[in-house]
Amino acid sequence: MPREPVYHFTHAIVRTPCPGIVNGLRAVDVGAPDYGRVIAENAAYVGALREAGLTVEVLPALDTYPDSMFVEDPALVFTEGAIVMRPGAKSRFGEAAEIAPVLRRHFGRVLDLPAPGFADGGDILVLQDRVMIGLSDRTNQTGAEALAAFLKELDKNPLIVRTPANVLHFKSDCSLLDEGTVLSTKRLAAGGVFDGLNIIYTPKGEEGAANALRINDRVLVGKAFPGTIKRLQEAGYHVVPLETSEIAKVDAGLSCMSLRWRAA
């Protein structure tokens, strides 16, 4: 029996942004996000998930952790089970312990990534035939190898690759579009990580659009990237543009705002 496409989801977990998000981590400081607008962007995102057919659980804000709305970094979820990650930024260490009880409510099998390695969910790209683990400032070799072992336990095929030095997360520069196609920046694809796949490139100046999100029959894309939206529409994808200007100020994109899986 063929497997369901990995972008077919039934459930998602999100977390309400806390006021501290205005002090969230950022590689380049272009100013603090406006908290009210972050709330609005998050609400529109949750609405888009629900319109795509997902049952969404909204967790309360965590005032202790400014970046805690980005639930994809401290956890990784599949139909077969979940993995509690070890985020690579010191200020986010405690987020894994906060998300772990939630995962145990939803999944019969939950694995805890062991010390001393670190791995962020933002560095993990799930394709139909492999799970790519991007080494970065937030995911080190030790963490990647421990994660690869857990992925094999969940019947996944892990592949450790490298993220360019000037890219925060592997998925900052790429996303899945369908079984054989990815959206990517040229700087990431230049390393050959996507050889054998179809690649739709983001236009010059729209590298931030690469962190799109395929959900069932649609692709969520940042509203500020018209060139990318046009390319995806011309390729036949149902594109849903979303406002991401405020979350982008703290190095965030569409994938990191939720944990998504298909119920068994």
C-alpha positions in Angstrom: 0.0 0.0 0.0 1.6 3.4 -1.0 2.4 5.9 1.7 0.4 9.1 2.0 2.3 12.1 0.8 4.3 13.6 3.6 2.5 16.9 3.2 -0.9 15.4 4.0 -1.7 16.5 7.6 -4.7 16.2 9.9 -3.5 17.9 13.0 -1.3 20.8 14.2 0.0 22.3 17.4 0.7 26.1 17.6 1.5 28.4 20.5 0.3 31.9 21.2 3.1 34.4 21.0 4.2 36.0 24.2 4.9 39.7 24.6 8.6 38.8 24.9 8.7 37.9 21.2 9.7 41.6 20.6 13.1 40.5 22.2 13.3 37.3 20.2 16.5 36.0 18.7 17.7 37.5 15.4 20.8 37.1 13.3 20.4 40.6 11.8 18.6 43.3 13.8 16.2 45.2 11.6 14.1 46.4 14.5 11.8 44.7 17.0 8.5 43.2 15.7 5.3 44.9 16.8 3.5 42.5 19.2 0.0 43.3 18.1 1.0 42.6 14.5 2.7 39.3 15.5 -0.6 38.3 17.2 -2.5 39.1 13.9 0.0 37.2 11.7 -0.2 34.2 14.0 -4.0 34.3 14.0 -4.1 34.4 10.2 -1.7 31.5 10.1 -3.9 29.4 12.4 -6.9 30.3 10.3 -5.0 29.1 7.2 -4.2 25.8 8.8 -7.8 25.2 9.7 -9.0 26.2 6.3 -6.6 23.6 4.9 -8.5 21.0 7.0 -6.3 20.7 10.1 -7.5 20.3 13.7 -5.4 22.9 15.5 -4.5 22.9 19.2 -3.4 26.4 20.4 -1.1 26.3 23.4 -1.0 29.2 25.8 1.9 31.7 25.7 5.1 31.0 27.6 6.3 34.3 29.0 9.6 32.8 30.0 10.7 32.0 26.5 10.5 34.8 23.9 10.8 32.5 20.9 8.4 29.8 22.2 5.8 30.5 19.5 8.1 28.7 17.1 7.1 25.2 18.3 8.8 23.4 15.4 12.3 23.9 16.8 11.9 22.0 20.1 10.0 19.0 18.6 9.7 16.8 15.5 6.5 14.9 14.8 5.3 12.1 12.5 2.4 9.7 12.3 4.7 7.1 13.9 5.7 9.2 16.9 7.4 12.3 18.1 10.9 13.4 19.1 11.7 16.0 21.8 14.6 18.0 20.4 17.4 19.9 22.0 17.4 23.5 20.6 20.8 24.9 19.9 20.2 28.4 21.3 20.8 28.7 25.1 17.8 30.9 25.6 15.5 28.1 24.2 16.9 25.2 26.2 13.8 25.0 28.4 11.3 24.9 25.6 11.7 21.2 25.0 10.5 20.4 28.6 7.5 22.6 28.0 6.4 20.8 24.8 7.2 17.3 25.9 4.0 16.7 28.0 1.9 18.0 25.0 3.5 15.5 22.7 2.9 12.7 25.2 -0.8 13.5 25.1 -0.9 13.1 21.3 1.6 10.3 20.6 2.1 6.9 22.0 5.7 7.0 21.2 7.9 10.0 22.2 11.7 9.9 22.1 13.9 12.4 23.9 17.0 13.5 22.1 20.0 12.8 24.5 22.7 15.2 25.6 25.2 16.5 24.7 24.2 17.2 21.1 21.8 19.9 19.8 19.3 19.8 17.0 16.6 22.3 16.0 13.5 21.3 14.1 14.1 24.2 11.7 17.0 22.2 10.3 14.9 19.2 9.4 13.3 18.8 5.9 11.0 15.9 5.5 10.8 14.5 2.0 8.9 11.5 0.7 11.9 9.2 0.7 14.3 10.8 3.2 14.6 13.2 6.2 17.3 15.8 5.7 19.1 17.0 8.8 21.0 20.3 8.1 24.1 21.0 10.2 24.0 24.6 11.3 24.7 26.9 14.2 21.7 25.3 15.9 22.2 21.7 14.9 25.6 20.1 15.5 27.1 16.8 14.3 26.5 15.0 17.7 22.9 16.1 17.7 22.4 15.2 14.1 23.7 11.7 14.6 21.6 11.1 17.6 18.5 12.3 15.7 19.4 10.1 12.7 19.3 7.1 15.0 15.9 8.0 16.3 14.6 8.6 12.8 15.6 5.1 11.9 13.7 3.8 14.9 10.6 5.5 13.4 11.3 3.9 10.0 12.6 7.1 8.4 15.6 7.5 6.2 17.9 10.2 7.6 20.5 12.1 5.6 22.8 14.6 7.2 23.8 17.6 5.0 25.4 21.0 5.5 23.7 24.3 5.7 25.6 27.3 4.1 27.4 29.3 6.7 25.3 32.4 6.1 21.9 30.6 6.5 20.4 30.3 10.0 18.4 27.1 9.5 18.4 24.6 6.7 14.7 25.3 6.1 15.3 29.0 6.1 16.3 28.4 2.5 14.0 25.5 1.3 10.7 23.8 1.6 8.9 20.8 0.2 6.4 21.4 -2.6 5.4 17.8 -3.5 6.9 14.3 -3.7 9.6 15.3 -6.1 9.8 19.1 -5.9 11.4 21.6 -3.6 11.4 25.4 -3.4 14.9 26.5 -2.7 17.3 29.4 -2.8 20.2 29.1 -5.3 22.8 29.4 -2.5 21.4 26.3 -0.8 20.8 24.1 -3.8 24.3 25.0 -5.2 25.8 22.4 -2.8 24.0 19.6 -4.6 21.7 18.7 -1.6 18.7 18.4 -3.9 20.3 16.5 -6.8 17.6 14.3 -8.4 14.7 16.5 -7.4 12.9 19.2 -9.3 13.8 22.6 -7.9 11.8 25.8 -8.2 14.2 28.7 -7.3 13.2 31.8 -5.4 14.0 34.9 -7.4 16.9 37.1 -6.4 16.0 39.2 -3.4 13.2 36.8 -2.3 15.3 34.3 -0.5 13.0 34.6 2.5 10.2 33.1 0.5 11.9 29.7 0.5 10.5 28.9 3.9 7.0 28.1 2.4 4.7 25.4 3.8 2.9 22.7 1.8 -0.3 21.8 3.6 -2.6 19.3 1.9 -3.7 20.9 -1.4 -2.1 24.3 -0.8 1.2 26.1 -0.3 1.4 28.9 2.3 3.9 31.6 1.2 4.9 34.9 2.6 2.8 37.7 1.1 5.9 39.9 0.5 7.3 37.7 -2.3 5.3 38.3 -5.5 8.0 36.7 -7.7 7.9 33.5 -5.9 4.1 33.4 -5.7 4.0 33.9 -9.5 6.4 31.0 -10.1 4.5 28.7 -7.9 1.2 29.6 -9.4 2.6 29.1 -12.9 3.7 25.7 -11.8 0.2 24.8 -10.8 0.2 25.2 -7.0 -2.6 26.6 -5.0 -0.9 29.4 -3.2 -2.1 31.1 0.0 -0.2 34.3 0.6 0.2 35.2 4.3 1.6 38.3 6.1 5.0 37.5 7.7 6.7 40.9 7.9 6.8 41.0 11.7 7.8 37.4 12.4 10.5 37.8 9.8 12.2 40.3 12.0 13.0 37.5 14.4 14.4 35.2 11.7 11.1 33.2 11.5 9.1 31.7 8.7 6.0 29.7 8.1 7.1 26.2 9.0 8.5 27.0 12.4 5.1 28.3 13.7 3.5 24.8 13.9 4.0 21.1 14.5 2.0 19.1 11.9 1.2 15.5 11.5 -1.3 13.0 10.0 -3.2 10.9 12.5 -2.9 7.2 12.1 
